[in-house]
Amino acid sequence: MVESRSLVAGYDGPGPLIYLSVAVLVAAVRWRFVPLVAVVVSALFLVGGLADADFRDRLTGPVGAALAGGWLQMISFVAVMLCGLVAVRQPARARQPHQLTGER
């Protein structure tokens, strides 16, 4: 990219630009909502993977590393989306020391 002075040189999809956008969002968004950024990125990659015919063929192709890797990637994107939503939904708890009960 630097040598050619072009953002689309050796274009391999929007992944690098998405990661750059995520880095900017993480720096700009309140920390409470950073998991939502991960949810959005995972959704983008999940939709992008399913929109690509070659990738869909790997998900339904013969048993092998490509099949296992494709499904592992899809499952991990769904897991990130679920965990990110749960993390944002849970109330922020004030960190207070626990009181010990019992006699001294």
Contact map, one row per residue, 1 for C-alpha under 8 A:
11111111110000000000000000000000000000000000000000000000000000000000000000000000000000000000000000000000
11111100000000000000000000000000000000000000000000000000000000000000000000000000000000000000000000000000
11111000000000000000000000000000000000000000000000000000000000000000000000000000000000000000000000000000
11111100100000000000000000000000000000000000000000000000000000000000000000000000000000000000000000000000
11111110000000000000000000000000000000000000000000000000000000000000000000000000000000000000000000000000
11011111100000000000000000000000000000000000000000000000000000000000000000000000000000000000000000000000
10001111101000000000000000000000000000000000000000000000000000000000000000000000000000000000000000000000
10000111111000000000000000000000000000000000000000000000000000000000000000000000000000000000000000000000
10010111111000000000000000000000000000000000000000000000000000000000000000000000000000000000000000000000
10000001111100000000000000000000000000000000000000000000000000000000000000000000000000000000000000000000
00000011111111000000000000000000000000000000000000000000000000000000000000000000000000000000000000000000
00000000011111100000000000000000000000000000000000000000000000000000000000000000000000000000000000000000
00000000001111110000000000000000000000000000000000000000000000000000000000000000000000000000000000000000
00000000001111111100000000000000000000000000000000000000000000000000000000000000000000000000000000000000
00000000000111111110000000000000000000000000000000000000000000000000000000000000000000000000000000000000
00000000000011111111000000000000000000000000000000000000000000000000000000000000000000000000000000000000
00000000000001111111100000000000000000000000000000000000000000000000000000000000000000000000000000000000
00000000000001111111110000000000000000001000000000000000000000000000000000000000000000000000000000000000
00000000000000111111111000000000000000000000000000000000000000000000000000000000000000000000000000000000
00000000000000011111111100000000000000000000000000000000000000000000000000000000000000000000000000000000
00000000000000001111111110000000000000000000000000000000000000000000000000000000000000000000000000000000
00000000000000000111111111000000000010001000000000000000000000000000000000000000000000000000000000000000
00000000000000000011111111100000000000000000000000000000000000000000000000000000000000000000000000000000
00000000000000000001111111110000000000000000000000000000000000000000000000000000000000000000000000000000
00000000000000000000111111111000000010000000000000000000000000000000000000000000000000000000000000000000
00000000000000000000011111111110010010000000000000000000000000000000000000000000000000000000000000000000
00000000000000000000001111111000000000000000000000000000000000000000000000000000000000000000000000000000
00000000000000000000000111111100000000000000000000000000000000000000000000000000000000000000000000000000
00000000000000000000000011111110110000000000000000000000000000000000000000000000000000000000000000000000
00000000000000000000000001011111110000000000000000000000000000000000000000000000000000000000000000000000
00000000000000000000000001001111110000000000000000000000000000000000000000000000000000000000000000000000
00000000000000000000000000000111111000000000000000000000000000000000000000000000000000010000000000000000
00000000000000000000000000001111111110000000000000000000000000000000000000000000000000010000000000000000
00000000000000000000000001001111111111000000000000000000000000000000000000000000000000000000000000000000
00000000000000000000000000000001111111100000000000000000000000000000000000000000000110110000000000000000
00000000000000000000000000000000111111110000000000000000000000000000000000000000000110010000000000000000
00000000000000000000010011000000111111111000000000000000000000000000000000000000000000000000000000000000
00000000000000000000000000000000011111111100000000000000000000000000000000000001100100000000000000000000
00000000000000000000000000000000001111111110000000000000000000000000000000000001110110000000000000000000
00000000000000000000000000000000000111111111000000000000000000000000000000000000100000000000000000000000
00000000000000000100010000000000000011111111100000000000000000000000000000000000000000000000000000000000
00000000000000000000000000000000000001111111110000000000000000000000000000001101100000000000000000000000
00000000000000000000000000000000000000111111111000000000000000000000000000001100100000000000000000000000
00000000000000000000000000000000000000011111111100000000000000000000000000000000000000000000000000000000
00000000000000000000000000000000000000001111111110000000000000000000000000001000000000000000000000000000
00000000000000000000000000000000000000000111111111000000000000000000000001001100000000000000000000000000
00000000000000000000000000000000000000000011111111100000000000000000000000000000000000000000000000000000
00000000000000000000000000000000000000000001111111110000000000000000000000000000000000000000000000000000
00000000000000000000000000000000000000000000111111110011000000000000000000000000000000000000000000000000
00000000000000000000000000000000000000000000011111111011000000000000000000000000000000000000000000000000
00000000000000000000000000000000000000000000001111111001000000000000000000000000000000000000000000000000
00000000000000000000000000000000000000000000000111111111000000000000000000000000000000000000000000000000
00000000000000000000000000000000000000000000000001111111100000000000000000000000000000000000000000000000
00000000000000000000000000000000000000000000000000011111110000000000000000000000000000000000000000000000
00000000000000000000000000000000000000000000000011011111111000000000010000000000000000000000000000000000
00000000000000000000000000000000000000000000000011111111111100000000000000000000000000000000000000000000
00000000000000000000000000000000000000000000000000001111111110000000000000000000000000000000000000000000
00000000000000000000000000000000000000000000000000000111111111000110010000000000000000000000000000000000
00000000000000000000000000000000000000000000000000000011111110000110011000000000000000000000000000000000
00000000000000000000000000000000000000000000000000000001111111000010000000000000000000000000000000000000
00000000000000000000000000000000000000000000000000000000111111100010000000000000000000000000000000000000
00000000000000000000000000000000000000000000000000000000010111110010000000000000000000000000000000000000
00000000000000000000000000000000000000000000000000000000000011111111000000000000000000000000000000000000
00000000000000000000000000000000000000000000000000000000000001111111000000000000000000000000000000000000
00000000000000000000000000000000000000000000000000000000000000111111100000000000000000000000000000000000
00000000000000000000000000000000000000000000000000000000011000111111110000000000000000000000000000000000
00000000000000000000000000000000000000000000000000000000011111111111111000000000000000000000000000000000
00000000000000000000000000000000000000000000000000000000000000111111111100000000000000000000000000000000
00000000000000000000000000000000000000000000000000000000000000001111111110000000000000000000000000000000
00000000000000000000000000000000000000000000000000000010011000000111111111000000000000000000000000000000
00000000000000000000000000000000000000000000000000000000001000000011111111100000000000000000000000000000
00000000000000000000000000000000000000000000000000000000000000000001111111110000000000000000000000000000
00000000000000000000000000000000000000000000000000000000000000000000111111111000000000000000000000000000
00000000000000000000000000000000000000000000010000000000000000000000011111111100000000000000000000000000
00000000000000000000000000000000000000000000000000000000000000000000001111111110000000000000000000000000
00000000000000000000000000000000000000000000000000000000000000000000000111111111000000000000000000000000
00000000000000000000000000000000000000000110110000000000000000000000000011111111100000000000000000000000
00000000000000000000000000000000000000000110010000000000000000000000000001111111110000000000000000000000
00000000000000000000000000000000000000000000000000000000000000000000000000111111111000000000000000000000
00000000000000000000000000000000000001100100000000000000000000000000000000011111111100000000000000000000
00000000000000000000000000000000000001110110000000000000000000000000000000001111111110000000000000000000
00000000000000000000000000000000000000100000000000000000000000000000000000000111111111000000000000000000
00000000000000000000000000000000000000000000000000000000000000000000000000000011111111100000000000000000
00000000000000000000000000000000001101100000000000000000000000000000000000000001111111110000000000000000
00000000000000000000000000000000001100100000000000000000000000000000000000000000111111111000000000000000
00000000000000000000000000000000000000000000000000000000000000000000000000000000011111111100000000000000
00000000000000000000000000000000001000000000000000000000000000000000000000000000001111111100000000000000
00000000000000000000000000000001101100000000000000000000000000000000000000000000000111111110000000000000
00000000000000000000000000000000000000000000000000000000000000000000000000000000000011111110000000000000
00000000000000000000000000000000000000000000000000000000000000000000000000000000000001111111000000000000
00000000000000000000000000000000000000000000000000000000000000000000000000000000000000011111100000000000
00000000000000000000000000000000000000000000000000000000000000000000000000000000000000000111110000000000
00000000000000000000000000000000000000000000000000000000000000000000000000000000000000000011111000000000
00000000000000000000000000000000000000000000000000000000000000000000000000000000000000000001111100000000
00000000000000000000000000000000000000000000000000000000000000000000000000000000000000000000111110000000
00000000000000000000000000000000000000000000000000000000000000000000000000000000000000000000011111000000
00000000000000000000000000000000000000000000000000000000000000000000000000000000000000000000001111100000
00000000000000000000000000000000000000000000000000000000000000000000000000000000000000000000000111110000
00000000000000000000000000000000000000000000000000000000000000000000000000000000000000000000000011111000
00000000000000000000000000000000000000000000000000000000000000000000000000000000000000000000000001111100
00000000000000000000000000000000000000000000000000000000000000000000000000000000000000000000000000111110
00000000000000000000000000000000000000000000000000000000000000000000000000000000000000000000000000011111
00000000000000000000000000000000000000000000000000000000000000000000000000000000000000000000000000001111
00000000000000000000000000000000000000000000000000000000000000000000000000000000000000000000000000000111
